[in-house]
Amino acid sequence: MTHRERFLATVLGQPRDRAPYWIYWWVWGATWERWQREGLPAEFKTFADVKAHLGADEPPRTVPVKLGPLPDLSAKVGEDAESVTYIDSWGIRRRNLKGNEGMSEFLSWPVQTRDDWRRYRDERLNPADPRRLAGDWREKGKAWMAAGLPIQLGTFPDTGVFGTLRWLLGDEECLLAFCAEPDWVHEIMEHMTTLWLEVFGQVVKEVRVDVIHLWEDMCGKQGPLISPAHWREFMAPQYRRIRAFADAHGIPVVSVDTDGQPDLIVPPMLEAGVNLLFPMEFAAGADVNVFRTKYPGLALMGGIDKRALALGPAAIDTELERIRPAWESGRYLPDLDHHIPPDVSWQNFQHYAAALKEMVKG
């Protein structure tokens, strides 16, 4: 089977030769530096070289059209001995500690008021901006189709019904808006979805697409940041629009990326047409074995506890045995539950990759 055929058969629960062997998540910079000290071959210049060396299958390639703010707002603001302050592509002012690859300190958000929103929308979120379709995406799409690769529209941080609302207003501010200014929340979500679908509509005229992907990051260990009722009221209408577009253009997969424990919002996601969910963080209680049993029609990716890789071969082997029921059940793409942190040695990672490959490929 091609990479595309194997991926789609797995997500859709159809006959296949085996599960995909993915190494989806990338490494932190500090992890890469550690591996270089521990014997990473000098000819490996990027993590893509490592994945190719390990013989990993190809996950979906993302069509590089522009789905966020245009013009991009990125700018460096300042630097001192301990940190760098900058503005990201969405206009969020952030502070990063030097030598620390954890989450940024978020200092301010681009939209404070409805007037800010209208100005931002009119200046930077025009669906018809011709720059959205600039670049070599047509050529790349044709090459990916010829190579039998799965192809995706949407990616972090520019496509997410909740994700982009949060990126505009801020964490607490967007949650308050659900209760204090619900019409505004609906307006933002509707506009963003319209933008994406207008661009998607141009892409599908020239490239065969297999996945529409939405980045939400809307759960923590305690559960989702909004209730299932709010998900149905605010997000479901936009997801149904996306699912209708997907169905009309033969796009079989709608995927969602959210960290944390998403159990409470899985039912409304399924109702609205989502059929692939990841990364399934075990540390947050998102056990792929439980989810595969509870939601048999939902495909999952991830779910292997990355913390086991720091503990050595025995812990890695035990962790792979833990997820075996999900792997055997189908509709599951076994992979780590997030990026590879610097407590993982090069030796341990090689053991993990070999053991996963043996499990999947036999």
C-alpha positions in Angstrom: 0.0 0.0 0.0 1.1 3.6 -0.5 1.5 5.9 2.5 -1.8 7.5 1.6 -3.7 4.2 1.2 -2.4 2.9 4.5 -3.2 6.1 6.4 -6.7 6.3 5.1 -7.5 2.7 5.6 -6.3 3.0 9.2 -8.4 6.1 10.0 -11.5 4.8 8.2 -11.3 1.3 9.6 -10.8 -0.4 6.3 -8.6 -3.4 5.4 -4.9 -2.6 5.3 -1.5 -4.3 5.2 -0.4 -2.9 8.6 -0.6 0.2 10.8 1.5 3.2 9.7 4.9 3.5 11.3 5.1 7.1 12.1 7.6 9.3 13.9 5.4 12.4 13.8 6.6 14.6 16.7 9.8 16.5 16.4 12.7 17.0 18.9 13.4 20.0 21.0 16.6 21.9 20.1 18.1 20.8 23.4 17.3 17.2 22.6 19.1 17.5 19.3 22.1 19.0 20.9 22.2 16.1 23.4 22.0 13.6 20.7 24.9 15.2 18.8 27.0 14.7 22.0 25.9 11.1 22.2 26.8 9.9 18.8 24.2 11.2 16.4 25.8 10.6 12.9 27.2 13.9 11.6 25.5 13.4 8.3 22.1 13.8 10.0 21.5 17.6 9.7 17.8 17.6 10.6 15.3 15.4 12.3 13.9 14.6 8.8 17.2 12.8 8.2 16.7 10.7 11.3 13.2 9.7 10.3 14.3 8.8 6.8 17.2 6.7 8.3 14.7 4.9 10.5 12.4 4.1 7.6 9.4 5.9 9.0 6.2 6.2 6.9 5.1 9.6 5.7 2.4 11.4 7.6 0.2 13.9 5.7 2.0 16.8 3.9 0.4 20.2 4.5 -0.4 22.4 1.5 1.5 25.6 2.3 -1.2 28.2 1.6 -1.5 31.1 4.0 -4.5 30.8 6.4 -3.6 33.2 9.2 -3.1 37.0 9.4 -1.7 38.8 6.3 0.5 40.7 6.5 2.3 38.6 9.1 2.9 40.5 12.3 6.2 38.9 13.4 8.8 41.2 14.9 11.6 41.1 17.4 10.9 43.6 20.2 13.9 43.4 22.5 16.5 41.2 24.2 18.4 41.1 27.5 20.8 38.8 29.1 18.0 36.3 30.1 15.3 36.6 27.5 14.0 37.6 24.1 10.8 39.5 23.6 9.0 39.3 20.3 5.7 39.5 18.5 4.6 36.4 16.7 2.7 36.0 13.4 -0.7 36.6 15.0 0.5 39.7 16.9 0.9 38.1 20.3 3.6 39.7 22.4 5.8 36.9 24.0 8.8 36.6 26.2 11.1 33.5 25.9 13.8 32.7 28.4 17.1 32.0 26.7 18.0 28.3 26.8 14.5 27.4 27.8 12.2 25.7 25.3 9.1 25.7 27.4 6.0 27.7 26.8 6.4 31.4 26.2 5.3 34.0 28.7 2.4 35.7 26.9 2.5 39.4 27.6 -0.4 40.8 25.4 -2.9 39.8 22.8 -3.7 41.5 19.5 -7.5 42.0 20.1 -8.8 43.8 23.2 -12.1 45.2 21.9 -14.6 44.8 19.1 -13.1 47.8 17.3 -9.7 46.0 17.5 -11.3 42.9 16.0 -13.0 44.8 13.2 -9.7 46.5 12.3 -7.7 43.3 12.6 -10.3 41.4 10.5 -10.4 44.1 7.7 -6.6 44.6 7.6 -5.3 41.0 8.0 -8.0 38.4 7.6 -9.3 39.0 4.1 -10.2 35.6 2.6 -9.7 37.0 -0.9 -6.1 38.3 -0.3 -4.2 36.9 -3.3 -1.1 36.3 -1.2 -3.0 33.4 0.4 -2.5 31.4 -2.7 1.1 32.5 -3.5 4.0 30.1 -3.6 4.7 26.7 -5.0 1.9 24.7 -3.4 0.5 23.5 -6.7 3.8 22.0 -7.7 4.3 20.4 -4.3 0.7 19.0 -4.4 1.2 17.4 -7.7 4.5 15.8 -6.6 2.8 14.5 -3.4 -0.1 13.1 -5.3 2.3 11.3 -7.7 4.3 9.9 -4.8 1.2 8.5 -3.1 1.4 10.7 0.0 -1.6 11.9 2.1 -2.2 15.6 1.8 -3.6 18.0 4.4 -5.2 21.4 4.6 -4.8 23.3 7.9 -2.1 23.4 10.5 -1.0 25.0 13.8 -1.5 27.8 14.5 -3.7 29.1 11.7 -6.6 26.8 11.6 -8.6 26.1 14.8 -12.1 27.3 15.7 -11.3 27.7 19.3 -7.5 27.9 18.8 -7.6 31.1 16.7 -10.2 32.8 19.0 -7.8 32.1 21.9 -4.8 33.4 19.8 -6.7 36.7 19.2 -8.2 37.4 22.6 -6.1 35.6 25.1 -6.8 32.6 27.3 -9.0 34.1 30.1 -10.4 36.8 27.8 -11.7 34.3 25.2 -13.3 32.1 27.9 -15.1 35.1 29.5 -16.3 36.1 26.0 -18.3 32.9 25.7 -20.5 34.1 28.5 -20.2 37.9 28.3 -20.2 38.4 24.5 -21.4 35.3 22.8 -22.4 37.1 19.6 -18.8 38.2 19.2 -17.5 34.7 19.7 -19.8 33.4 17.0 -18.7 36.3 14.7 -15.0 35.5 15.1 -15.5 31.8 14.6 -17.7 32.2 11.6 -15.3 34.6 9.9 -12.3 32.4 10.5 -14.1 29.4 9.1 -15.2 31.3 6.1 -11.7 32.4 5.4 -10.4 28.8 5.5 -13.1 27.4 3.4 -12.7 30.0 0.7 -9.0 29.3 0.5 -9.6 25.5 0.6 -12.1 25.8 -2.2 -9.3 27.2 -4.5 -6.8 24.4 -3.4 -9.1 21.5 -4.1 -9.6 22.6 -7.7 -5.9 21.6 -8.3 -4.8 19.2 -5.5 -6.4 16.1 -4.1 -6.8 16.6 -0.3 -7.3 13.8 2.2 -7.4 15.7 5.6 -8.7 18.9 7.0 -6.9 19.6 10.2 -7.9 21.8 13.1 -5.6 22.8 15.9 -7.5 23.6 19.1 -5.3 22.9 22.1 -8.4 23.3 24.3 -7.9 20.8 27.1 -5.8 20.3 30.2 -5.4 17.5 32.6 -8.7 18.5 34.2 -10.6 18.3 30.9 -11.8 20.8 28.3 -11.6 24.6 28.7 -15.3 24.9 27.7 -18.3 22.7 28.4 -19.8 20.2 25.9 -22.8 22.5 25.8 -20.6 25.4 24.7 -18.8 23.2 22.2 -22.1 22.3 20.6 -23.4 25.9 20.7 -20.3 27.7 19.4 -18.0 25.3 17.6 -20.3 22.7 16.2 -21.9 25.0 13.6 -18.4 25.8 12.1 -17.3 22.1 12.3 -20.5 21.1 10.4 -19.6 23.6 7.7 -16.1 22.2 7.5 -17.4 18.6 7.4 -19.9 19.5 4.7 -17.1 21.0 2.6 -15.0 17.9 3.2 -17.8 15.6 2.1 -18.6 17.7 -1.0 -15.0 17.5 -2.1 -14.2 13.9 -1.2 -12.0 14.7 1.8 -12.5 11.7 4.1 -10.7 12.9 7.3 -11.3 15.8 9.7 -8.7 15.7 12.4 -8.3 17.6 15.7 -5.2 18.3 17.7 -5.8 19.0 21.4 -3.6 18.3 24.3 -4.9 17.2 27.7 -8.0 15.1 28.4 -10.7 15.6 25.7 -13.2 12.9 26.8 -16.1 15.3 27.6 -16.0 16.9 24.1 -15.5 13.8 22.0 -19.2 13.2 21.6 -19.9 16.6 20.1 -16.8 16.3 18.0 -18.1 13.0 16.6 -21.6 14.5 16.0 -20.0 17.3 14.0 -17.9 15.0 11.8 -14.4 14.7 13.4 -12.9 11.2 12.8 -9.3 11.6 13.9 -8.0 12.9 17.3 -4.5 13.3 18.7 -2.0 13.5 20.5 -3.8 11.5 23.4 -1.5 12.5 26.3 -1.3 9.6 28.7 -0.1 11.9 31.5 -3.4 13.8 31.2 -5.5 10.6 31.5 -6.1 10.2 27.7 -5.5 6.4 27.5 -5.8 5.2 23.9 -7.0 1.8 25.0 -10.0 3.4 26.8 -10.8 5.7 24.0 -10.7 3.0 21.3 -13.2 1.0 23.4 -15.4 3.9 24.2 -15.4 5.5 20.8 -15.0 2.7 18.2 -15.6 5.0 15.3 -13.0 7.5 16.2 -9.4 7.1 15.0 -6.6 8.1 17.3 -2.9 9.0 16.8 -0.3 9.3 19.5 -0.9 8.0 23.0 2.6 6.5 23.7 3.9 8.2 26.9 7.0 10.1 26.0 8.2 10.0 29.6 8.9 6.3 29.2 11.7 7.1 26.7 13.8 8.7 29.4 13.7 5.6 31.6 15.4 3.1 29.3 14.7 0.1 27.1 12.7 -1.9 29.7 10.3 1.0 30.3 9.9 1.6 26.6 9.1 -2.0 25.9 6.5 -2.0 28.8 4.9 1.2 27.4 4.6 -0.3 23.9 3.0 -3.4 25.4 0.5 -1.1 27.2 -0.8 0.3 24.0 -0.9 -3.0 22.2 -4.7 -3.4 22.6 -5.3 -0.1 20.8 -2.9 -1.1 18.1 -4.6 -4.4 17.6 -8.0 -2.8 17.5 -7.4 -0.8 14.3 -8.1 2.9 13.7 -5.0 3.8 15.7 -1.7 5.3 14.5 0.8 4.5 17.3 3.2 7.3 18.1 4.4 9.5 20.9 2.1 11.8 22.7 4.2 14.9 21.9 7.6 16.3 21.0 10.7 14.5 22.3 12.2 16.3 25.4 15.9 16.5 26.3 15.8 13.9 28.9 15.6 11.3 26.1 19.0 9.9 25.1 19.9 9.1 21.5 20.3 5.4 22.5 16.9 5.3 24.1 15.3 6.9 21.1 16.9 4.4 18.8 15.6 1.6 20.9 12.1 3.1 20.9 12.1 3.6 17.1 13.3 0.0 16.5 10.8 -1.5 18.9 7.9 0.4 17.5 8.9 -0.5 14.0 9.1 -4.2 15.0 5.7 -4.0 16.6 4.1 -2.3 13.6 5.9 -4.0 10.7 6.7 -7.3 12.3 
